[in-house]
Amino acid sequence: MTTNNEDQEKISLDGEIKKERGGYEINVQENMPAYPKDRFLPISIIIAAVLICGAILFSVFYRSNTGTGKTANVPTTQIATTTDLTSLATLGSRDAILGDQNAPVTVIEYGDYQCPFCTRYFSQIDPLIKSQYINTGKVKMVFRDFSFLGAESNAAANAAQCANDQGKLWAYHDALYSAKIGDEGKTTSAENDGFFTRAEFLTLAGQVGLNTQTFTSCLDGSQHTSDVSAEKAAAVSAGIGSTPTTIVNGKLAAESDGSSAGADTATILQTIAAAVNGK
């Protein structure tokens, strides 16, 4: 995991996430046996080194899991020169709309089903957008794939698009993220850890009421691999290189320095509120 400041965890564009896990406990017994002088100094140095490393790892791990949840900056060669992303604002035939299609404000989220901050977005930000803006008819929302964390991300996105064929992308989207949150609670959880399997996708399909025969055929045939790749390619061409990324009426939900708001709840809601109020 690469950190840019105390409240930032970054996910690189090539999909590599480096995680450091700290908080190691080191128990030193009070009545340790005596050691010859020529052995005591090296042992004390080793213990001190372990304590220092443990403290550093804990500090990094703690900061990265209590920040705002921002994701990676776009590499220099791909940074958008403006927060204007109107090239991505036009909705297509495969964009599944959540909310009133005639709502004046359009929110588009680009996400990856394995992205840890996308699961945070799903559990913490989505409910607020729905209750405050979608359910009141002020906002319609679209989710687009930006799958870059590996094979399981691509497979999950393809499965979601198969659900989209049956008009249930959002139901399947919610099922995928809910399942991944459960996986993240395991000590062995990681990206591409074998959680998103064919069996898991079929289980979720049954849960959301899909025609399993049609879904299975679509899933096994990887029928939407090209659609998933195309959505990501268009986003990259426009300057997007991180997840989650939010676009509100064609403009990037951004921090004061122009970087993506990631999963920063306050910034995203403020951006939506400004659009709703015509600002």
C-alpha positions in Angstrom: 0.0 0.0 0.0 1.4 3.4 -1.0 0.5 6.4 1.1 0.6 10.0 -0.1 -0.5 11.5 3.2 -2.0 10.4 6.4 -5.5 10.1 5.1 -4.8 8.5 1.8 -4.5 4.9 0.6 -3.6 4.4 -3.1 -4.4 1.7 -5.5 -2.1 1.7 -8.6 -3.6 1.8 -12.1 -2.0 -1.6 -12.9 -4.1 -3.1 -10.2 -1.4 -3.8 -7.6 -2.4 -3.2 -4.0 0.3 -3.6 -1.4 -1.0 -4.1 2.1 1.0 -3.8 5.2 -0.5 -5.4 8.3 0.8 -4.2 11.7 0.0 -4.3 15.3 2.3 -7.1 16.2 2.5 -8.1 19.9 5.9 -8.8 21.4 5.9 -10.4 24.8 9.2 -10.2 26.7 9.3 -12.3 29.8 10.5 -10.6 32.9 12.7 -13.4 34.2 14.8 -14.1 31.1 17.8 -16.3 31.5 21.1 -14.6 31.7 23.2 -14.5 28.6 26.9 -14.1 28.2 27.8 -10.5 27.4 28.9 -11.2 23.9 25.4 -12.5 23.2 23.2 -10.0 25.0 24.0 -7.0 22.8 23.0 -8.7 19.5 19.8 -10.0 21.1 18.9 -6.6 22.4 19.5 -5.0 19.0 17.3 -7.6 17.4 14.5 -7.0 19.9 14.7 -3.3 19.4 14.6 -3.6 15.6 11.5 -5.8 15.8 9.8 -3.3 18.1 10.6 -0.4 15.8 9.4 -2.3 12.7 6.2 -3.4 14.4 5.5 0.2 15.4 6.1 1.5 11.8 3.9 -1.2 10.3 1.1 -0.5 12.8 1.3 3.2 12.1 1.0 2.7 8.3 -1.8 0.2 8.7 -3.7 2.3 11.1 -3.5 5.5 9.0 -4.5 3.7 5.8 -7.7 2.2 7.4 -8.9 5.4 9.1 -8.6 7.9 6.4 -11.1 9.3 3.9 -10.6 6.3 1.6 -9.2 8.1 -1.4 -7.7 5.9 -4.2 -4.8 6.2 -6.5 -3.8 9.4 -8.4 -3.8 9.0 -12.1 -0.3 8.6 -13.5 1.2 11.9 -14.8 0.7 10.9 -18.4 -3.0 10.2 -17.9 -4.1 13.0 -15.5 -7.2 14.9 -16.8 -6.3 18.6 -17.4 -9.8 19.6 -16.3 -12.6 18.3 -14.0 -14.9 18.6 -17.0 -15.7 15.0 -18.0 -18.7 15.7 -20.2 -17.4 13.1 -22.7 -18.5 10.5 -20.2 -21.8 12.0 -19.3 -23.9 10.7 -22.2 -25.8 7.6 -21.1 -25.7 4.6 -23.3 -28.0 1.6 -23.8 -26.1 -0.5 -21.2 -26.2 2.1 -18.5 -28.7 0.9 -15.9 -30.4 3.9 -14.3 -31.2 3.8 -10.6 -33.9 6.4 -9.9 -36.1 8.6 -12.0 -34.8 8.7 -15.6 -36.0 12.3 -15.8 -34.1 13.4 -12.7 -32.1 16.6 -13.5 -28.8 15.4 -11.9 -26.9 12.4 -13.1 -24.3 10.7 -10.9 -22.0 8.2 -12.4 -19.7 6.0 -10.3 -16.8 4.1 -11.7 -15.9 1.2 -9.5 -14.2 -2.2 -9.2 -16.0 -5.0 -7.3 -12.8 -5.9 -5.4 -11.8 -2.3 -4.6 -11.9 -1.9 -0.7 -12.9 1.7 -1.0 -15.6 0.9 -3.4 -17.1 -1.4 -0.8 -16.9 1.6 1.6 -18.6 3.7 -1.0 -21.3 1.1 -1.3 -21.9 0.8 2.4 -21.5 4.4 3.5 -22.1 6.7 0.5 -24.7 4.9 -1.6 -27.3 4.8 1.1 -27.0 8.6 1.6 -27.3 9.3 -2.1 -30.3 7.1 -2.3 -32.2 8.5 0.7 -31.3 12.2 0.1 -31.4 12.5 -3.6 -32.5 9.4 -5.6 -35.6 8.6 -3.5 -36.6 12.3 -3.8 -36.4 12.3 -7.6 -33.5 14.8 -7.7 -30.8 12.4 -8.9 -30.5 9.4 -11.1 -27.4 7.2 -10.7 -25.4 4.9 -13.0 -22.6 2.5 -12.1 -19.9 1.7 -14.7 -17.1 -0.8 -14.6 -13.5 0.2 -14.0 -12.2 -3.3 -13.5 -8.4 -3.2 -12.9 -7.6 -5.3 -9.9 -7.3 -8.6 -11.7 -9.2 -11.6 -13.1 -11.8 -11.8 -10.3 -12.7 -8.1 -10.9 -13.2 -8.8 -14.6 -15.3 -11.9 -13.8 -17.5 -10.1 -11.3 -18.1 -7.2 -13.8 -19.0 -9.7 -16.5 -21.4 -11.4 -14.1 -23.0 -8.0 -13.3 -23.5 -7.2 -16.9 -25.1 -10.6 -17.4 -27.5 -9.6 -14.7 -28.0 -6.3 -16.6 -29.3 -8.3 -19.5 -32.2 -9.2 -17.3 -32.7 -5.7 -15.9 -31.1 -6.4 -12.6 -27.7 -4.8 -12.7 -28.3 -2.8 -9.5 -29.6 -5.7 -7.6 -26.6 -7.8 -8.6 -24.2 -4.9 -8.0 -25.5 -4.7 -4.4 -25.2 -8.5 -4.0 -21.6 -8.5 -5.2 -20.5 -5.7 -2.9 -22.4 -7.2 0.1 -20.7 -10.6 -0.5 -17.3 -8.9 -0.9 -17.7 -7.0 2.4 -18.3 -10.4 4.1 -15.1 -11.7 2.4 -13.1 -8.7 3.6 -14.0 -9.6 7.2 -11.8 -12.7 6.9 -8.2 -12.5 8.0 -7.2 -14.2 4.8 -9.1 -11.8 2.5 -7.3 -10.3 -0.4 -7.9 -9.3 -4.0 -8.1 -12.3 -6.3 -8.2 -14.6 -3.2 -10.5 -17.0 -4.9 -13.7 -15.5 -3.5 -15.4 -14.5 -6.7 -16.0 -17.9 -8.3 -18.5 -19.2 -10.8 -20.3 -20.9 -7.9 -20.5 -17.6 -6.0 -21.9 -15.8 -9.1 -24.5 -18.4 -9.5 -25.5 -18.2 -5.9 -26.0 -14.5 -6.1 -27.9 -14.9 -9.3 -30.4 -17.1 -7.5 -30.6 -14.6 -4.6 -31.6 -11.7 -6.9 -34.1 -13.8 -8.9 -32.3 -14.1 -12.2 -33.2 -16.7 -14.8 -30.3 -18.9 -13.9 -30.1 -20.8 -17.2 -29.9 -17.6 -19.2 -27.4 -16.1 -16.7 -25.2 -19.2 -16.7 -25.0 -19.2 -20.5 -24.0 -15.5 -20.4 -21.5 -16.1 -17.6 -19.8 -19.1 -19.1 -19.5 -17.4 -22.4 -18.0 -14.3 -21.0 -20.4 -12.4 -23.2 -19.7 -9.0 -21.8 -15.9 -9.0 -21.5 -15.7 -6.5 -24.3 -18.3 -4.2 -22.7 -16.4 -4.2 -19.4 -13.1 -3.4 -21.2 -14.7 -0.7 -23.3 -16.1 1.1 -20.2 -12.7 1.2 -18.5 -10.9 2.2 -21.7 -13.3 5.2 -22.2 -12.7 6.3 -18.6 -8.9 6.0 -18.9 -9.0 8.0 -22.1 -10.8 10.8 -20.3 -8.3 10.8 -17.5 -9.8 8.5 -14.8 -7.3 6.2 -13.1 -8.8 5.3 -9.8 -11.7 3.8 -8.0 -14.2 4.9 -6.9 -14.5 7.9 -9.1 -17.7 10.0 -9.1 -19.0 12.2 -11.9 -21.8 14.6 -11.3 -23.5 16.1 -14.4 -20.3 15.6 -16.3 -17.9 17.1 -13.7 -15.5 15.2 -11.5 -16.3 15.1 -7.8 -13.0 16.4 -6.7 -11.0 17.7 -3.7 -9.7 21.3 -3.6 -6.5 20.2 -5.4 -8.4 18.7 -8.3 -7.9 15.1 -7.4 -10.7 12.6 -7.3 -12.8 12.6 -4.1 -12.5 8.8 -3.9 -14.8 7.7 -1.1 -14.8 11.0 0.7 -18.4 11.2 1.8 -18.5 15.0 2.5 -17.0 16.0 -0.8 -19.2 13.7 -2.9 -22.4 14.9 -1.1 -21.4 18.5 -1.4 -20.8 18.1 -5.1 -24.2 16.5 -5.6 -25.9 19.1 -3.5 -24.3 21.9 -5.6 -25.6 20.3 -8.8 -29.1 19.9 -7.4 -29.1 23.5 -6.4 -27.9 24.6 -9.9 -24.4 25.7 -8.8 
